[in-house]
Amino acid sequence: MCGILGLLDPAGVRVSPETGAAALARLRRRGPDDEGVWQEATIWLGHRRLAVVDPSPAGHQPMRSGDGRYLIVFNGEIYNHRDLRRELSPPAGWRGTSDTETLLEAYRTWGAECLPRLNGMFAFAIWDRTLETLFLARDRIGVKPLYYSIENGRVAFASRPGALLTLRGGGDFAVEPEALRVYLELGFVPPPLSFHRGVRRLEPGHYLIASRGAGGAPDVRIRRYWDFRMIAPERAWLERPEGELVEELDGLIRDAVAIRLLSDVPLGAFLSGGVDSALVVAAMRAAGVDAPQTFTIGFEEAAYDESAAAAAIARHLGVSHVHERLAVDSLIDLLPAYLDEFDEPFADSSAFPTMAVARLARRHVTVALSGDGADELFGGYHYYPLMERLAPTLKWREGTRRAAAALLRRAPAHRLKLLAGALHRADAATLFAYLRGIGKDYPALISAELAAGTDGGDSWFDQSAAGFAMDLGAAETAMRLDTAFTLPGLFLQKVDLATMAFSLEARCPMTDYRLVEWAMRLPLAFKLRGGVTKYLLKKVLCKYLPPAMVSQPKRGFGVPIAAWLRGPLRGWAEGLIHDDRLIQRVHLDAVAVRALLRQHLRGERDAHPLLWSVLMLLCHAERAAA
């Protein structure tokens, strides 16, 4: 795992040693083991390395191809690189055993057609010195981040926007208006948007080619090389024996885990009390790993603690389990690192316990496997069954929906009032945006003029859903939207940043593209059945654990943000929200934001998800102004 960055300027690149060093320093935790720079007439490339595969100097980057034509900077792992090596023949032979060298040779041999051959998590850049062409690519599902900008004829890219902006010469803090609106509706920014104006994220499953265009300015083309959205559920699978599907899925998971054991440094796994991480650890044991190390954070407060369930699973699977017990409030100590490493506003407070378990794991290993991705693929979230229950209302006439919503709004229960909002949605994509969102029935927090000039989350999801397979159910649409947007834009970003804050590489077997494609073909009846979420996935886990362990209620990796904002973080929150200068910088409606804070402090509403989103936004505006 590493940090990459670069700058292409057809007019002649000018990056001072001081600027290059400052930009690389923004990536130091991503790559503490080595640093490298390459600069010539029109290109500057930089790299920070976390040495995992071939830690020797043969893996140093930027790496030059044997024929001298190509240069690469690479973040990630190519899990099938040893298989690919058998198909490749470098003219001067192999110099080392790194997957970076394999990837560089694969591009030299096949060009962009190397991408469908790769099984891995990656973001990389390759500079063709002969054609003066820059090639950027990101893995299929978006495990590894990649930001880019095109400004004044220059193309810049980096693993993190902070490094990109530093390399580009800094500049004033400028929020992308559409990203701000969607962030305050959904709690995250969907790719390809970025929070920083003029900076984009390369979407998962895409590549970018920048070459010299007319007049010297770069000609930039972006192409999709992989798309799961049009894969239709196989209705014929409904007739297949359930046991056959269980074995097939088990085999895919075991293989996805097995190839992710590639490492020349110590490797372990996160283990919560849930289905997904337990399956990953069970598959590690099935792959022949003798007593793999697993890591769990427990809390002294019972409401947040699932360490007992994790310990029971560890005992049953026979793994070497490492457990750290904390007071939940001690996670506040991670706030400075959180704000430093998450260099754009990030609203998911579960980043705190994720950072804590990453910190624990890094004391013992350099690589950790996680279960992220299974919920989106196999139906793990609570709103998927709700989507199915509400699906018939999407066919009601508008007048009927409006009348039913009016009745619900008169009900005393707040949940029924929220349900009234759901009845105003006319299709599955906009219903998903409402159920998944954090804005719900709160007044808009952005200025009226900003709202008038931007599209919201509804528009983003509607556009994407138009490219889906035909005749999907409401929950199936929701799962694909989560896979396309929420997974790379929120959860995988959280895991990447929380682990990289401690120079720990995280690998997510459940995002293996073969599993994703198989999950798209799996009918909904094997994901949601009789009130059970992740039905088939749980059947697989029953091969390794007693059913009582498998059927435990799902718990989030939560922290008491609501209580913190009324207690130890109250003064901090009030100071930010009553700073007129900051409120104006990020185009917020001061009256609406302060009313939201008062509601929360008085206990009238638990507004912490939306309030935390606002506070993270203001924090970043404050840091930029310092």
N, C-alpha and C positions, 0 to 999 in steps of 0.2 A: 504494500500500500504506500502511496506516495502523494506528492503534490506536484502538479505540472503548471507551467505558464509559458507564454510566448507572445511575441509581437512581430507582425509582418508589416513592413512599410516599403512599398515599391519605390518611394522617393529616397530611400536610404534610412536605415534604422539608426536611431540615436538613443541609446539607453546608457546612462552613466553608470559606473560601478556602484555608486551610492544608491541610485534608484533600483538597480537590479538586486542589490543586497537587501534593501528594505522590502521589496516585493517578495523575495524568497523567504524573508524572516516571517512574513504572514503565514507561511506554510510550514514553519519549522516543526510543529507537533505532528504534522502528517508525515514528515520524513526526517527523523532525528539522526539517521545513520550516515548520510552522505549528501553532498550538494554538488551540482554541476551547472555550468553555463556554456552555451555556444553562441557566438555572434559572428556574423559576416555581413555582407553588403546590405541585404534587405530583410534579414531575419535575426531575431534574438530568441533563444530558447533557454529555459531554466528548469531545474528539477531538484526536488528534495526527496530523498529515498528512505523508506522503511524497508530494510533488507529482509526478505522472507524466502524467496526462491533464488538460489545461488547468491549468497551474501558476499561472495568474493568480489574483487575489483572488476572481474569480467562482466558483472551486472551493472556497472556504473553508467549513468545517463547524464546528459544526452548521449545516446549511443549511435555510432556511425556504422552503416552497413559495410560489409567486407569490400565492396567495389567502390566505396566512398561516395556513392550517389545520394544515399538517403540518410536522414537523421531522425531519431525518434525520441520523444518523451512520453512516458507511459505511466498511468496510474491504474492499478488493479491486478488481476491474475487471469491467465488463460489456463484453465484447468486441464484442457485436452492438448496442451502444447507438446507433450511427449509423443502423442499419436501424430500430430501434425509434422513433427520433425522427420518422421519416416517417409513423408511425401516430399520433403524439401532437400535441396542439395546446394548449399552455399558454395560459390566458386572456390573460396579459400578455406572451406571447412568450418566447423563450429569452433568458436573461441571459448565458450563457456556452456553452462547448463541453464541459463535463465530463460524464462518465458518471454522476456523483452526481446532477446535475440531471435527467438522463434517467430514472434509477431512481426518483427522487422523483415525477416526473410520471407514470411508469408505475404506481406504487402509487396515486396520486391518481385515476387513470383506471380501473384494473382491480382495485384492492385485492390480496388474496392471489393472485388469478388472474394477476398479473403474473409470478409465479415460473416457471411452465412456459415463458414466453416468453424468459427470460433465458439467455444463454450466457455464463458467466463463473465467476469464483471470488469468493465474497462472504460476508461476515457483516455484517448491518446491523440497525439499529433505527430504527423510525419511530414518532413520537409524534403521535397524533391529538388535537389540542387541543380539538376540539369534543366528541368522545365520550370523551375521557380514556382512550384505549386505547393500549397499547404493543404494537408488532408487532416480533418478532425473527425473522430468517430466516438460514439457512446454506445454502451451495451444495450441489449434489447429492452430490458425492463427498467433501466435507470438506477442501478445500484450505485454507480459512481457518478459524481457531479461533474458538469463541464459548462462553464460560462464563457460567453464571447461577446465582443462588441465590434462594430464597424463604424469608425469615426474618422473624418478627415482623410479618407483614403487608407487608413490603417486598420488592420484586423488584429485584435488582441484576444487572448483566451487564457483561462486559468481554472484550477480546481475550485477556487473560491473567489467571490466577487471582490473581497477586500484586496487580495493580491493583484487582481486584474486592474482595479482602479489605481493602486499604487504604481504599478508598472506603466500605466497609461499617463501618469503624471498627476494623479489625484483629481481635484475638482470639488465643486460645491456639492453638498448633500442634496440630491434631487430624486424624489420618489416618482416611480412610474404610476400615473394616476389610475390606470385600469388595474394594476396589481394591487394598489391600495384598496380599491373598492372590493375586489374579490377576496382579498385577505380578511377584511372585516365582515364579510358575509360567510366565508367558509372556514376561516382559521388557518389557511395556508394559501400559497400562491401556486397555481397550476402551471406546469411547463407549457409553452416556452417562455412564459413571462418571468421576469425577475423584478425584485423590488427597486432596483436602481435604474433610473431612466437611461436608456441607451444601451443597457446590458440585457442580454437574452440568455436563456439556457438552451443548449442543444437538446432537443427532445430525445427520449429513449428510442432506440432503434433507428437512429438517423445518422447521416454523415454530412459533412460540409467540405466543399472544395473551394479554395480561394486561389485564383491565378491572376496573372497580369492581364488587365483589360485594356480597352481603348483609352488613350490618354494617360496611361500609367496607373490609374486607379484599379484596385482589385475587382475582379469579376467573381462574385460569390454565388455558389449554387448549393442548395440543401436538398438532400434526397432521403427518402425512407427506404431502409433495406429489410425491415421485418415488420409485420403487422398481424397481431392476434385478433383484431376486432371483427374480421369477417369470418372467422371460424365458427361454424354453426354447431349447436348441440346435436349430437347423434341420437335421434329419437329411437333408432333401432337398438341402442344400448339399454333401453328400458326392458328389452326382452332377454338381455344377457343375465346369467346367474350372478347374484350379488357377490358370491365368493370369488368368482373369476375377476370381477372388477377390483375387489379388495387385493387380490394377489398382484394384479397388474399395477395398481397404484403403489403398493408396497415396493415392488421392484423398481419403479421410477424414483421413489424417494430414496431408496437405498443406494441407487447408482448416483443420484444427485449429491448425496452426502459423501459417498466414497471418493468421487473425483475431487471433492473439496478438501480432502485430507492432504493434498499436495502441499508440502511445507518442509523447509530446512531449519525451522525454528519451532519451539514448543507451541502446541495447539490444544485448545480445549473447547468448551461450549457453555453458553448461558443456559440455565435451567430454572424455569419458573415452575409453578404448579399446574401449568396449562398443557394442552394437547400438543401444540406445535413444537415447542422446545423438547418435550418428552420424546416425540417421534424422531427428532434429529439425533438425540442422544442414543435412542434405541438403535437407530440406523448406524451410528458410529460403532456400537458394540457388534452389530451384525457384520460390519465391514472388517472386524478383527482387531479393533483398537482395544487394547487391554486396559481396563479401568481408566477411561479418559477423565481428565479433570473437568468438573463442572462448577459453575459459580452462581450463587444466589445472594441477593440482598434481602435481609429480613428486617422488620421494624418492630420496635418495642410496643407500638400501638397496634392492637389486634385488628382494628378495622382496615389496616393497610398491609397486613402481614400474610404472606402465603408461603413462608419459608418452610412450614411444617409439611405442606403438601409436596414441595420440591424435595425435601429431605427423604420423604417416604418413597418418592419415585426413584431417587438416587440409590437408596438401599435396594430396592427391587431390581434395578438394572445393574447393580454392582459396579458403580462408578466411584471415583475419588472425588468427594464433594467438598467444596470450600464455601463456607457460609460466613457472612459478616452481618452482625446485628447492629442497627443504628436507631437512634431516635429520629423520627420523621423530620423534626425541626432542624436537625443537623444538616439536612440537605440545603438549607439556605446558604450554608458556607460555600456551596458550589456556584452561587449566583455570579461572582466576578468571572470565573472561568466560562460559565455559560454565556455571558454577554460578550466575552472576548472571542470565543471560538465560533459562536453563531453570529457571523458578521452581517446578517440581515435579520429583520424581525422574524421571530419564530414563536408560535403561540402554543405549542403542545408542551404542557408542563411535565409530562412524563419523561421529558429529556433529563430531568434531575435524577430520578432513580436509574435511568439508563446510564448516565454518566457515573453514578456511584458503583454500579455493577461492572462497568468497564474499568474503572480505577482499581477495583478489587482484582479483576481478571489479569490486568497488566502486571501485577506483582508476581504472577506465576507463568503467564504465557504471552506470546506475541500475536497469536491468531485465535479468534473465538467464533464458533458457529452459532447462528441464531435461527429462530423459527419464523422470522418475518416473511410475510407474503401469503401465508396459508389462509388467513381470514378472508382476504379479498378473493382468492381463487376458489375456496370451498365453502363460503357462506358463513363466516364466523361472527359477523356483527349483528347487533340486536335490531337494526333497522331493516335488515333484509326480510325477515318474516313480516315486519310491519308494511313494507313495500307490497308484499303479496296480498296482505289483508286489505290494503287501500286500493289495490289495482282496479277492482270493479268500479270505484268512484270515478276513475278516469274516463269511463264511458258514459257517465251521466251527462245530461244536458247542462249547459252552463247555468241556467236558471235554477235547476234542482240543486246543484252544488252550492250556489250562492245562498239559497234558502236554508240548506242544512248548516252551512257555516254560520249564518246569522243566529240560528238556534243554539249552536254550540258556544258561541261567544257569550251568551247569557248565562251559561252554566257557571257555578261557583268554582269548580275545580280548574286549576290553571292548565293541567294537561289537556283538558277538553278544549280550552281556548286555543292551545297550540294546534290541536287537531283541526280546528276551524281553518287555520292557515293552510294546512295540507290540502283541504278541499278546494282551494283556489287554484291548484295546479292541474293543468290539462293533459300532461303527458308524463311518462316515467322519468325522463331526464330532469324536468323542473321539479317534480316531486322529490327526487333524490337530492337535488340541490337544497331544498327546504329541510328535509329530514337530516341531512348531513351537516347543514350549516350551523353556525353559532349565533347568527343574527336574529333568527326566528321573529318574534313580535316586538323586538326593541325598535325604537325610533332610529332612523338613519343617523350615523355618527359623522358622516362626511358632509362637506359643504354642498349646497344645492347645485352649484354650477359644476362641481366635479362629478356629481351623480348624473347630471344631464349629459355630460360629455363622454361617458364611459359605458361599457357593457358589464353586466354582472355575471355571477357564476352560472345563472340559468342559460345565458347565451353560450358560454363556453361548453357546457355539457350538451346543449341541444345540437351544436355544430358537430361535436364528436360523435354523438349517438346516431347522427345521420349516416355515418360510415360503418355502423354495426351490421352484423348478420340480421336477416329479416326474422320477424315473428318471435323476438325474444320476449320473455316475461318481464314484469317490472323488476323483480329481484335480480334476474340475470343482467338486465341493463345496468342496475346499480353496481353489481360486482365488476362489470367491465369498466364503468366509469371510475370506480375506485382503483382498479388496476392501472388504468391509463393516467390518472391524475393524482389521486390521494396517495397511492403507494410511492411513486417517485417524488412527488412534491412535498410530502409530509413525513411518512414513516421511514422510508429508506434514507431520506436526508437526515432525520433525527439520529438514526443508528450510525450513519457515516460520521456525523459531526461529534456525537457523544463519545464514540470510540476513538476517533482521531484526536480528540482532546487529550487522550492519554497514550497516543502512539500505539493503539491496538487495532489490528485489522479484523474487521467483522465480515463474515461470509454468510450468505443467506441461501441455503440449498433450495428452499421452497420457491425461489424465483428462477430456478433453472428453466430455460425456455421450453424444454420438452415437457416439463410439468405444467407450464402455463398453457401450452397448446392442448395438452390432454385435458386439463381442467375446463377449457372452453368447450370441448366436445362432450363433457359429462353433463347429462341432463340434470335439471334442477332438483328432481325427486331424490337424487343421491347426495344433494347438498343440504337441503332443508326437508325434513320429514317428521311429521307428528310433533311439531314443536321443538325438535332437536336440530341444532345448527351443526354444520360440518359433519353430517351424518356418516358419510363413507370414510372420511378421515379418522373419525373415532373408531370405526370398525377396524381400520388398519391398526390403530394403537392397541386395540383389544388383543392383538396377537402377542403383545409384549407386556401389557399391564393388566391387572384385574379390572373388570368393568367398573367397580366402585371408584377406582382412581381416575378412570377416564371420564366419568360422568360428573365430576365436580363442577360447580358453577363457575362460569367464566368471570375472571376478575381483570380489571384494567391495572396498569402499572401506575397507580395514581399517587398524588401527593395533596395535602390539604391546602391548596392555594386559597380557597375561599376563606379559611380561618386565618391564614397568614396575612391576608389583606385587611382583615379586621383586627389583627394583632401586631406581630413584629414587623410587618412590611407596610403598616398603615401610613406612617409618616412619609416613607419613601414614595408611596403611591400618590398621596395627596400633594407632595411637592412637585411631582412630574405633571399631574393633571391640572394643577393651578398655575403652571408656567405658561403664560400667554404666548411667549415667543416660540416655545416648542409646539404648542397646539397649532399655531399659524403655519409653521414650517411644514407640517404634514397634512394640512388642509382639513383639519377636523372641526366639527361644530362644538365649540367650547361649552355651550349651554347643555347640549345633549350628553356630552361626555361627563360633565360634572354631575348631571342628574343621575346618570348611570352609577357613578361612584357613591352618591348619597343613598340610592336604593340599596346597594349592596351593604354599605356600612350600617344601615338601619335594620338590616335583615328582612327587607321587604321582598327582595328577589336575590337568588344566588346567581349573580351576574358574572361570576369569576371567569368563565371562558372568554367572553367578549372583553371584559375588563383587562384580563391578562394580555390579550392581543393588543389592546391600546397601549398598555404600559410598555410592552416590548418595542412597539413602534416609537414611542416617545424616548425610550432609553437610547435607541440607535440614533435618533435625531440629536439627542443631547451629546452623545459621544462624538458625532460628526462635527458639532459646533465647538467642541472643546479645543 
